[in-house]
Amino acid sequence: MKFVLNLANASIMETLEEAARSRELVNVRARQRCLGKTTALFNFARKHNYGVVVHRHMVSFYKHQYPDLRIVSHLNTGGIFTYNNYVCDECVPCEVVYKLKRDGVLVTGFLREDDPLKNIKEPRIGPVTKLLTIELTDEQSIPRVIYKGEEITGRIAVDFEWRTKDADQCGSTYYRIKHTKDSAGAPVVETKELAVGERAYGA
């Protein structure tokens, strides 16, 4: 059975509920904009504890907007879907939607025959500066360290550790940068350090 979004007959949430009972998609058209489809889809996912598949350009944006939900990129189709309860946003390319549907991954979601995000870049949330960049020319070189856009000189020690938790979440991040800073007298040693998250099980 084909489900088409028609607000004259049912609300967006009602349409999603009905389509989900048959594990079918809801077809939408390009001109059906600003109707609250995205909000309804994410509320539907939250209600049923479903994950949400979105276009890769939108992952960071939606994770910022909906930090409590499992949100994955449409490119992560190689084993990242650990359970078969996902809904898809309308911006996921239709060939990916069809594949996930064939694989039994999708419960429901919106389908558009075109790719509305084909030529746009990922939205940015405020000014974006990389937190930390560490570069090594070879195994014996002194690392080049850029912290919050500023190059750190006088490096004494650079420690970095990152451990995974699962396919979608960071388990832990740790870094410590010790370096000297010029002063009127003896050099002053400064330390930039951060430790967040929990170590991965079995790591």
ChimeraX commands (.cxc) that place a marker at each C-alpha (Angstrom):
marker #1 position 0.00,0.00,0.00 radius 0.5
marker #1 position 1.32,3.43,-0.91 radius 0.5
marker #1 position 1.12,6.15,1.74 radius 0.5
marker #1 position 1.01,9.78,0.62 radius 0.5
marker #1 position 1.16,12.75,2.96 radius 0.5
marker #1 position -2.24,14.43,2.76 radius 0.5
marker #1 position -3.02,16.72,5.67 radius 0.5
marker #1 position -6.65,16.98,4.60 radius 0.5
marker #1 position -7.12,13.35,5.65 radius 0.5
marker #1 position -4.68,12.82,8.56 radius 0.5
marker #1 position -2.00,14.58,10.57 radius 0.5
marker #1 position 1.68,13.90,9.93 radius 0.5
marker #1 position 1.97,11.81,13.11 radius 0.5
marker #1 position -1.16,9.83,12.24 radius 0.5
marker #1 position 0.22,9.13,8.77 radius 0.5
marker #1 position 3.54,7.94,10.20 radius 0.5
marker #1 position 1.77,5.69,12.71 radius 0.5
marker #1 position -0.37,4.14,10.01 radius 0.5
marker #1 position 2.55,3.65,7.61 radius 0.5
marker #1 position 4.68,2.12,10.38 radius 0.5
marker #1 position 2.10,-0.60,11.00 radius 0.5
marker #1 position 2.79,-1.86,7.46 radius 0.5
marker #1 position 6.50,-0.89,7.55 radius 0.5
marker #1 position 5.89,1.34,4.54 radius 0.5
marker #1 position 7.24,4.76,3.57 radius 0.5
marker #1 position 5.32,8.02,3.32 radius 0.5
marker #1 position 5.73,9.69,-0.07 radius 0.5
marker #1 position 6.13,13.46,0.01 radius 0.5
marker #1 position 6.44,16.09,-2.69 radius 0.5
marker #1 position 8.96,18.91,-3.05 radius 0.5
marker #1 position 6.31,21.59,-2.50 radius 0.5
marker #1 position 5.28,20.11,0.85 radius 0.5
marker #1 position 7.62,22.34,2.81 radius 0.5
marker #1 position 7.39,24.01,6.25 radius 0.5
marker #1 position 4.65,21.65,7.41 radius 0.5
marker #1 position 6.47,20.30,10.47 radius 0.5
marker #1 position 7.43,16.98,8.88 radius 0.5
marker #1 position 10.90,16.90,10.44 radius 0.5
marker #1 position 9.64,17.76,13.91 radius 0.5
marker #1 position 6.93,15.12,13.63 radius 0.5
marker #1 position 9.42,12.50,12.41 radius 0.5
marker #1 position 11.82,13.09,15.29 radius 0.5
marker #1 position 8.98,13.12,17.84 radius 0.5
marker #1 position 7.73,9.87,16.32 radius 0.5
marker #1 position 11.23,8.37,16.64 radius 0.5
marker #1 position 11.48,9.52,20.26 radius 0.5
marker #1 position 8.06,8.08,21.13 radius 0.5
marker #1 position 8.96,4.63,19.79 radius 0.5
marker #1 position 12.70,4.67,20.57 radius 0.5
marker #1 position 13.65,4.48,16.89 radius 0.5
marker #1 position 16.88,5.62,15.32 radius 0.5
marker #1 position 16.80,8.22,12.55 radius 0.5
marker #1 position 18.69,7.97,9.25 radius 0.5
marker #1 position 19.49,11.40,7.80 radius 0.5
marker #1 position 21.54,12.76,4.93 radius 0.5
marker #1 position 25.23,12.90,5.83 radius 0.5
marker #1 position 25.24,16.69,5.43 radius 0.5
marker #1 position 22.66,17.00,8.19 radius 0.5
marker #1 position 24.07,14.67,10.88 radius 0.5
marker #1 position 25.85,17.32,12.96 radius 0.5
marker #1 position 22.93,19.72,12.74 radius 0.5
marker #1 position 20.34,17.18,13.85 radius 0.5
marker #1 position 22.57,15.76,16.62 radius 0.5
marker #1 position 22.78,19.28,17.98 radius 0.5
marker #1 position 19.01,19.74,17.74 radius 0.5
marker #1 position 18.07,16.28,19.04 radius 0.5
marker #1 position 20.93,15.08,21.31 radius 0.5
marker #1 position 18.75,12.39,22.93 radius 0.5
marker #1 position 18.13,10.46,19.69 radius 0.5
marker #1 position 20.23,7.97,17.76 radius 0.5
marker #1 position 21.02,9.77,14.50 radius 0.5
marker #1 position 23.11,8.15,11.79 radius 0.5
marker #1 position 24.36,9.17,8.35 radius 0.5
marker #1 position 22.82,7.61,5.25 radius 0.5
marker #1 position 26.36,6.56,4.25 radius 0.5
marker #1 position 26.76,4.33,7.32 radius 0.5
marker #1 position 25.07,1.33,5.75 radius 0.5
marker #1 position 27.93,-1.12,6.27 radius 0.5
marker #1 position 26.95,-2.85,9.50 radius 0.5
marker #1 position 26.22,0.24,11.62 radius 0.5
marker #1 position 22.53,-0.59,11.85 radius 0.5
marker #1 position 22.62,-2.86,14.86 radius 0.5
marker #1 position 18.86,-3.17,15.12 radius 0.5
marker #1 position 16.04,-2.88,12.60 radius 0.5
marker #1 position 14.11,0.04,14.01 radius 0.5
marker #1 position 14.94,3.19,12.07 radius 0.5
marker #1 position 12.97,5.92,10.36 radius 0.5
marker #1 position 14.36,8.01,7.52 radius 0.5
marker #1 position 14.28,11.71,6.83 radius 0.5
marker #1 position 13.07,12.88,3.42 radius 0.5
marker #1 position 16.54,14.09,2.42 radius 0.5
marker #1 position 18.02,10.58,2.37 radius 0.5
marker #1 position 18.66,9.62,-1.30 radius 0.5
marker #1 position 15.95,7.31,-2.56 radius 0.5
marker #1 position 18.37,4.54,-3.61 radius 0.5
marker #1 position 19.62,4.33,-0.01 radius 0.5
marker #1 position 16.05,4.33,1.31 radius 0.5
marker #1 position 15.11,1.45,-1.00 radius 0.5
marker #1 position 18.16,-0.56,0.06 radius 0.5
marker #1 position 17.47,-0.06,3.77 radius 0.5
marker #1 position 13.84,-0.99,3.21 radius 0.5
marker #1 position 14.85,-4.19,1.39 radius 0.5
marker #1 position 17.22,-5.01,4.25 radius 0.5
marker #1 position 14.38,-4.66,6.75 radius 0.5
marker #1 position 16.03,-1.74,8.54 radius 0.5
marker #1 position 13.32,0.89,8.14 radius 0.5
marker #1 position 10.06,1.04,10.02 radius 0.5
marker #1 position 8.84,4.05,8.07 radius 0.5
marker #1 position 9.91,7.55,7.07 radius 0.5
marker #1 position 9.56,10.10,4.32 radius 0.5
marker #1 position 10.55,9.42,0.71 radius 0.5
marker #1 position 11.21,11.94,-2.03 radius 0.5
marker #1 position 12.15,10.79,-5.51 radius 0.5
marker #1 position 14.65,13.62,-5.92 radius 0.5
marker #1 position 17.69,14.39,-3.74 radius 0.5
marker #1 position 17.05,17.82,-2.18 radius 0.5
marker #1 position 20.52,18.00,-0.56 radius 0.5
marker #1 position 22.53,16.95,-3.58 radius 0.5
marker #1 position 24.31,20.26,-4.05 radius 0.5
marker #1 position 24.34,21.87,-0.60 radius 0.5
marker #1 position 26.91,21.86,2.16 radius 0.5
marker #1 position 26.42,20.79,5.74 radius 0.5
marker #1 position 24.94,23.58,7.86 radius 0.5
marker #1 position 27.21,25.08,10.46 radius 0.5
marker #1 position 26.13,25.95,13.96 radius 0.5
marker #1 position 27.89,29.21,14.78 radius 0.5
marker #1 position 31.60,29.83,14.10 radius 0.5
marker #1 position 33.52,26.57,13.62 radius 0.5
marker #1 position 37.13,26.23,14.79 radius 0.5
marker #1 position 38.89,22.90,15.10 radius 0.5
marker #1 position 39.60,22.09,18.72 radius 0.5
marker #1 position 42.87,20.22,18.23 radius 0.5
marker #1 position 45.12,19.29,15.32 radius 0.5
marker #1 position 48.26,17.18,15.77 radius 0.5
marker #1 position 50.53,16.61,12.77 radius 0.5
marker #1 position 53.59,14.37,12.43 radius 0.5
marker #1 position 55.88,14.47,9.41 radius 0.5
marker #1 position 57.46,11.14,10.41 radius 0.5
marker #1 position 57.90,8.98,13.51 radius 0.5
marker #1 position 60.84,11.07,14.77 radius 0.5
marker #1 position 59.54,14.56,14.05 radius 0.5
marker #1 position 58.35,17.08,16.61 radius 0.5
marker #1 position 54.56,17.22,16.44 radius 0.5
marker #1 position 52.93,20.36,15.14 radius 0.5
marker #1 position 50.07,21.21,17.48 radius 0.5
marker #1 position 47.27,23.67,16.74 radius 0.5
marker #1 position 44.88,24.24,19.64 radius 0.5
marker #1 position 41.70,26.25,19.06 radius 0.5
marker #1 position 43.22,27.79,15.95 radius 0.5
marker #1 position 46.52,28.78,17.64 radius 0.5
marker #1 position 49.81,26.96,17.02 radius 0.5
marker #1 position 51.46,25.77,20.24 radius 0.5
marker #1 position 55.23,26.26,20.43 radius 0.5
marker #1 position 57.69,25.12,23.07 radius 0.5
marker #1 position 56.11,21.69,23.25 radius 0.5
marker #1 position 57.28,19.46,26.10 radius 0.5
marker #1 position 54.76,16.61,25.99 radius 0.5
marker #1 position 51.73,15.83,23.82 radius 0.5
marker #1 position 49.37,13.05,24.89 radius 0.5
marker #1 position 46.21,12.08,23.03 radius 0.5
marker #1 position 43.89,9.13,23.48 radius 0.5
marker #1 position 40.49,8.42,21.97 radius 0.5
marker #1 position 38.47,5.25,22.56 radius 0.5
marker #1 position 35.26,4.14,20.92 radius 0.5
marker #1 position 32.09,3.13,22.75 radius 0.5
marker #1 position 29.85,1.90,19.94 radius 0.5
marker #1 position 29.07,2.69,16.32 radius 0.5
marker #1 position 27.55,6.09,17.04 radius 0.5
marker #1 position 29.04,7.33,20.31 radius 0.5
marker #1 position 32.45,8.42,21.46 radius 0.5
marker #1 position 33.59,6.43,24.49 radius 0.5
marker #1 position 36.30,8.77,25.76 radius 0.5
marker #1 position 38.57,11.59,24.68 radius 0.5
marker #1 position 41.71,12.63,26.52 radius 0.5
marker #1 position 44.47,15.05,25.68 radius 0.5
marker #1 position 47.26,16.80,27.57 radius 0.5
marker #1 position 49.60,19.35,26.05 radius 0.5
marker #1 position 52.53,20.63,28.12 radius 0.5
marker #1 position 54.46,23.54,26.67 radius 0.5
marker #1 position 56.56,26.50,27.70 radius 0.5
marker #1 position 55.37,30.04,27.41 radius 0.5
marker #1 position 57.65,33.05,27.11 radius 0.5
marker #1 position 57.75,35.30,30.15 radius 0.5
marker #1 position 59.96,37.98,31.65 radius 0.5
marker #1 position 62.31,35.55,33.40 radius 0.5
marker #1 position 62.33,31.76,33.61 radius 0.5
marker #1 position 60.07,29.97,31.11 radius 0.5
marker #1 position 56.60,29.19,32.41 radius 0.5
marker #1 position 55.18,25.71,31.81 radius 0.5
marker #1 position 51.51,25.55,30.88 radius 0.5
marker #1 position 49.28,22.51,30.52 radius 0.5
marker #1 position 46.16,22.18,28.42 radius 0.5
marker #1 position 44.26,19.07,29.46 radius 0.5
marker #1 position 40.82,17.54,28.93 radius 0.5
marker #1 position 39.27,14.18,29.82 radius 0.5
marker #1 position 35.67,13.34,28.89 radius 0.5
marker #1 position 33.59,10.17,28.52 radius 0.5
marker #1 position 34.05,6.58,29.61 radius 0.5
marker #1 position 36.49,4.05,28.26 radius 0.5
marker #1 position 35.09,1.46,25.90 radius 0.5
marker #1 position 34.26,-1.91,27.39 radius 0.5
marker #1 position 36.99,-4.47,26.77 radius 0.5
marker #1 position 39.44,-1.84,25.49 radius 0.5
marker link #1:1,2 radius 0.2
marker link #1:2,3 radius 0.2
marker link #1:3,4 radius 0.2
marker link #1:4,5 radius 0.2
marker link #1:5,6 radius 0.2
marker link #1:6,7 radius 0.2
marker link #1:7,8 radius 0.2
marker link #1:8,9 radius 0.2
marker link #1:9,10 radius 0.2
marker link #1:10,11 radius 0.2
marker link #1:11,12 radius 0.2
marker link #1:12,13 radius 0.2
marker link #1:13,14 radius 0.2
marker link #1:14,15 radius 0.2
marker link #1:15,16 radius 0.2
marker link #1:16,17 radius 0.2
marker link #1:17,18 radius 0.2
marker link #1:18,19 radius 0.2
marker link #1:19,20 radius 0.2
marker link #1:20,21 radius 0.2
marker link #1:21,22 radius 0.2
marker link #1:22,23 radius 0.2
marker link #1:23,24 radius 0.2
marker link #1:24,25 radius 0.2
marker link #1:25,26 radius 0.2
marker link #1:26,27 radius 0.2
marker link #1:27,28 radius 0.2
marker link #1:28,29 radius 0.2
marker link #1:29,30 radius 0.2
marker link #1:30,31 radius 0.2
marker link #1:31,32 radius 0.2
marker link #1:32,33 radius 0.2
marker link #1:33,34 radius 0.2
marker link #1:34,35 radius 0.2
marker link #1:35,36 radius 0.2
marker link #1:36,37 radius 0.2
marker link #1:37,38 radius 0.2
marker link #1:38,39 radius 0.2
marker link #1:39,40 radius 0.2
marker link #1:40,41 radius 0.2
marker link #1:41,42 radius 0.2
marker link #1:42,43 radius 0.2
marker link #1:43,44 radius 0.2
marker link #1:44,45 radius 0.2
marker link #1:45,46 radius 0.2
marker link #1:46,47 radius 0.2
marker link #1:47,48 radius 0.2
marker link #1:48,49 radius 0.2
marker link #1:49,50 radius 0.2
marker link #1:50,51 radius 0.2
marker link #1:51,52 radius 0.2
marker link #1:52,53 radius 0.2
marker link #1:53,54 radius 0.2
marker link #1:54,55 radius 0.2
marker link #1:55,56 radius 0.2
marker link #1:56,57 radius 0.2
marker link #1:57,58 radius 0.2
marker link #1:58,59 radius 0.2
marker link #1:59,60 radius 0.2
marker link #1:60,61 radius 0.2
marker link #1:61,62 radius 0.2
marker link #1:62,63 radius 0.2
marker link #1:63,64 radius 0.2
marker link #1:64,65 radius 0.2
marker link #1:65,66 radius 0.2
marker link #1:66,67 radius 0.2
marker link #1:67,68 radius 0.2
marker link #1:68,69 radius 0.2
marker link #1:69,70 radius 0.2
marker link #1:70,71 radius 0.2
marker link #1:71,72 radius 0.2
marker link #1:72,73 radius 0.2
marker link #1:73,74 radius 0.2
marker link #1:74,75 radius 0.2
marker link #1:75,76 radius 0.2
marker link #1:76,77 radius 0.2
marker link #1:77,78 radius 0.2
marker link #1:78,79 radius 0.2
marker link #1:79,80 radius 0.2
marker link #1:80,81 radius 0.2
marker link #1:81,82 radius 0.2
marker link #1:82,83 radius 0.2
marker link #1:83,84 radius 0.2
marker link #1:84,85 radius 0.2
marker link #1:85,86 radius 0.2
marker link #1:86,87 radius 0.2
marker link #1:87,88 radius 0.2
marker link #1:88,89 radius 0.2
marker link #1:89,90 radius 0.2
marker link #1:90,91 radius 0.2
marker link #1:91,92 radius 0.2
marker link #1:92,93 radius 0.2
marker link #1:93,94 radius 0.2
marker link #1:94,95 radius 0.2
marker link #1:95,96 radius 0.2
marker link #1:96,97 radius 0.2
marker link #1:97,98 radius 0.2
marker link #1:98,99 radius 0.2
marker link #1:99,100 radius 0.2
marker link #1:100,101 radius 0.2
marker link #1:101,102 radius 0.2
marker link #1:102,103 radius 0.2
marker link #1:103,104 radius 0.2
marker link #1:104,105 radius 0.2
marker link #1:105,106 radius 0.2
marker link #1:106,107 radius 0.2
marker link #1:107,108 radius 0.2
marker link #1:108,109 radius 0.2
marker link #1:109,110 radius 0.2
marker link #1:110,111 radius 0.2
marker link #1:111,112 radius 0.2
marker link #1:112,113 radius 0.2
marker link #1:113,114 radius 0.2
marker link #1:114,115 radius 0.2
marker link #1:115,116 radius 0.2
marker link #1:116,117 radius 0.2
marker link #1:117,118 radius 0.2
marker link #1:118,119 radius 0.2
marker link #1:119,120 radius 0.2
marker link #1:120,121 radius 0.2
marker link #1:121,122 radius 0.2
marker link #1:122,123 radius 0.2
marker link #1:123,124 radius 0.2
marker link #1:124,125 radius 0.2
marker link #1:125,126 radius 0.2
marker link #1:126,127 radius 0.2
marker link #1:127,128 radius 0.2
marker link #1:128,129 radius 0.2
marker link #1:129,130 radius 0.2
marker link #1:130,131 radius 0.2
marker link #1:131,132 radius 0.2
marker link #1:132,133 radius 0.2
marker link #1:133,134 radius 0.2
marker link #1:134,135 radius 0.2
marker link #1:135,136 radius 0.2
marker link #1:136,137 radius 0.2
marker link #1:137,138 radius 0.2
marker link #1:138,139 radius 0.2
marker link #1:139,140 radius 0.2
marker link #1:140,141 radius 0.2
marker link #1:141,142 radius 0.2
marker link #1:142,143 radius 0.2
marker link #1:143,144 radius 0.2
marker link #1:144,145 radius 0.2
marker link #1:145,146 radius 0.2
marker link #1:146,147 radius 0.2
marker link #1:147,148 radius 0.2
marker link #1:148,149 radius 0.2
marker link #1:149,150 radius 0.2
marker link #1:150,151 radius 0.2
marker link #1:151,152 radius 0.2
marker link #1:152,153 radius 0.2
marker link #1:153,154 radius 0.2
marker link #1:154,155 radius 0.2
marker link #1:155,156 radius 0.2
marker link #1:156,157 radius 0.2
marker link #1:157,158 radius 0.2
marker link #1:158,159 radius 0.2
marker link #1:159,160 radius 0.2
marker link #1:160,161 radius 0.2
marker link #1:161,162 radius 0.2
marker link #1:162,163 radius 0.2
marker link #1:163,164 radius 0.2
marker link #1:164,165 radius 0.2
marker link #1:165,166 radius 0.2
marker link #1:166,167 radius 0.2
marker link #1:167,168 radius 0.2
marker link #1:168,169 radius 0.2
marker link #1:169,170 radius 0.2
marker link #1:170,171 radius 0.2
marker link #1:171,172 radius 0.2
marker link #1:172,173 radius 0.2
marker link #1:173,174 radius 0.2
marker link #1:174,175 radius 0.2
marker link #1:175,176 radius 0.2
marker link #1:176,177 radius 0.2
marker link #1:177,178 radius 0.2
marker link #1:178,179 radius 0.2
marker link #1:179,180 radius 0.2
marker link #1:180,181 radius 0.2
marker link #1:181,182 radius 0.2
marker link #1:182,183 radius 0.2
marker link #1:183,184 radius 0.2
marker link #1:184,185 radius 0.2
marker link #1:185,186 radius 0.2
marker link #1:186,187 radius 0.2
marker link #1:187,188 radius 0.2
marker link #1:188,189 radius 0.2
marker link #1:189,190 radius 0.2
marker link #1:190,191 radius 0.2
marker link #1:191,192 radius 0.2
marker link #1:192,193 radius 0.2
marker link #1:193,194 radius 0.2
marker link #1:194,195 radius 0.2
marker link #1:195,196 radius 0.2
marker link #1:196,197 radius 0.2
marker link #1:197,198 radius 0.2
marker link #1:198,199 radius 0.2
marker link #1:199,200 radius 0.2
marker link #1:200,201 radius 0.2
marker link #1:201,202 radius 0.2
marker link #1:202,203 radius 0.2
view
